[in-house]
Amino acid sequence: MAVPTDKAELLTAIETTFDKLMVDLARVPEERAFEPSMEGHVAGTQMSPADLAAYLIGWNELVLKWLDLDDNAQTVTFPEIGFKWNQLGALAQKFYADCAGLAWAERLARLTTVKQQLSRTISQRTDAELYGAAWHGKWTKGRMIQFNSSSPYTNARGRIRKWLKTQG
């Protein structure tokens, strides 16, 4: 899929990649969802499909936080307070822990909800706001949203499909 260059393309990318991902996540047997049997976000570690869902929830919620802070003229700390861009493995671990008490079905529901919230907030923005100026370094808001929503959905789908294939 091409890199989105406007709001309509961004929304399409998010919806398309999310819908495909959810079809594959629905194929994960609930009784296997918490087995740490796929390559983790930190080299040399293993994670579960449930951890992968937590990771996606975490990034989507973080993007919403960035946008909310920016909307309220507050400083946005990228990627997150207490983390640097070279500490994304540790941030992934935080996301897993944040969802530790959620069952598989609850994680899928929360992922769907946060994706819907993200789509709504994107819909309320203009192309100029999303793509008219750099927001973080050289990246526009639209590109930062895409980096942390539709791109991870695509990556997660590849991981889940590989996992499903190896699990028989």
C-alpha positions in Angstrom: 0.0 0.0 0.0 1.3 3.4 -0.9 2.3 5.9 1.8 -0.8 8.1 2.5 -0.4 11.8 1.4 -3.8 13.1 2.6 -6.5 12.5 5.1 -8.7 10.2 2.9 -5.7 8.0 2.1 -4.7 7.8 5.7 -8.1 6.8 6.8 -8.3 4.2 4.0 -4.9 2.8 5.0 -5.9 2.5 8.6 -9.3 0.9 7.9 -7.9 -1.5 5.3 -4.9 -2.7 7.3 -6.9 -2.9 10.5 -9.7 -4.9 8.9 -7.3 -7.4 7.5 -5.4 -7.7 10.8 -8.6 -8.3 12.7 -9.6 -11.2 10.4 -6.3 -12.9 11.3 -6.5 -12.1 15.0 -9.9 -13.7 15.1 -8.3 -16.9 13.9 -6.1 -17.1 17.1 -7.6 -19.7 19.4 -8.4 -18.0 22.7 -6.7 -20.8 24.6 -3.5 -20.1 22.8 -3.6 -16.3 22.8 -1.3 -15.9 25.8 1.4 -18.4 24.8 4.7 -16.6 24.3 5.5 -18.4 21.1 6.3 -15.7 18.5 9.3 -13.4 18.1 9.0 -10.5 20.5 9.6 -6.8 20.0 12.9 -7.1 21.8 15.6 -9.1 20.2 15.8 -12.6 21.7 12.4 -12.5 23.4 9.2 -14.2 22.8 5.7 -12.7 23.0 2.2 -13.9 22.7 -0.6 -12.8 20.3 -2.1 -11.1 23.4 1.1 -9.1 23.8 1.0 -8.1 20.1 -2.6 -6.8 20.6 -1.4 -4.9 23.7 1.4 -3.4 21.7 -1.0 -2.1 19.1 -3.4 -0.8 21.7 -0.4 1.0 23.4 0.7 2.7 20.2 -2.8 3.8 19.2 -3.4 5.2 22.7 -0.1 7.0 22.5 -0.9 8.6 19.2 -4.2 9.8 20.7 -2.3 11.2 23.6 0.1 13.1 21.3 -2.8 14.6 19.4 -4.7 15.6 22.5 -1.6 17.2 24.1 -0.9 19.1 20.8 -4.6 20.1 20.5 -4.3 21.6 24.0 -1.0 23.4 23.2 0.9 21.2 25.6 4.4 19.8 25.0 4.4 16.3 23.4 7.3 14.1 24.5 8.1 11.7 21.7 7.7 8.8 21.9 6.6 8.8 25.5 7.7 10.3 28.8 10.6 8.3 30.1 11.4 6.7 26.8 13.6 7.6 23.9 13.2 6.4 20.3 16.1 3.9 20.9 14.1 2.4 23.8 11.1 1.1 21.9 11.6 -2.5 23.2 11.2 -1.2 26.7 8.1 0.8 25.6 6.7 -2.4 24.1 7.2 -4.1 27.4 5.3 -1.3 29.1 2.4 -1.7 26.6 2.3 -5.5 27.4 2.1 -4.7 31.2 -0.5 -2.0 30.7 -2.9 -4.7 29.3 -1.8 -7.5 31.7 -5.3 -7.9 33.3 -7.2 -8.0 30.0 -8.6 -11.2 28.5 -8.1 -11.9 24.8 -11.6 -10.8 23.8 -11.2 -7.6 25.9 -7.9 -6.8 24.2 -9.5 -7.2 20.8 -12.4 -5.0 21.8 -10.1 -2.3 23.2 -8.0 -2.4 20.1 -11.1 -1.9 18.0 -12.3 1.0 20.2 -9.0 2.8 20.2 -8.7 2.4 16.4 -12.2 3.9 16.1 -11.2 6.8 18.3 -8.1 7.4 16.1 -10.2 7.3 12.9 -12.7 9.8 14.4 -10.0 12.3 15.5 -8.3 12.0 12.1 -11.7 12.7 10.4 -12.0 15.9 12.4 -8.7 17.3 11.1 -7.9 19.0 7.8 -5.4 17.8 5.2 -3.4 21.0 6.0 -3.1 20.0 9.7 -2.2 16.4 8.9 0.1 17.0 6.0 0.8 20.7 5.6 3.7 21.1 7.9 6.3 19.1 9.8 5.2 18.1 13.3 8.0 16.0 14.8 11.3 16.5 13.1 10.6 16.3 9.4 7.5 14.2 9.8 3.9 15.5 9.5 1.1 14.5 11.8 -0.3 12.3 9.1 3.0 10.5 8.7 3.5 10.1 12.4 0.0 8.7 12.8 0.6 6.3 9.9 4.0 5.2 11.3 2.2 4.2 14.5 -1.1 2.8 13.3 -1.5 1.3 9.8 2.2 0.4 9.5 2.2 -1.6 12.8 -1.1 -3.2 11.7 0.6 -4.5 8.6 3.6 -5.7 10.6 1.4 -7.3 13.2 -0.6 -9.1 10.5 2.5 -10.6 9.1 3.6 -11.8 12.5 0.2 -13.3 13.2 -0.1 -15.0 9.8 3.4 -16.5 10.3 2.4 -17.6 13.8 -0.8 -19.2 12.6 1.0 -21.0 9.9 3.7 -22.4 12.3 1.1 -23.4 14.9 -0.8 -25.6 12.4 
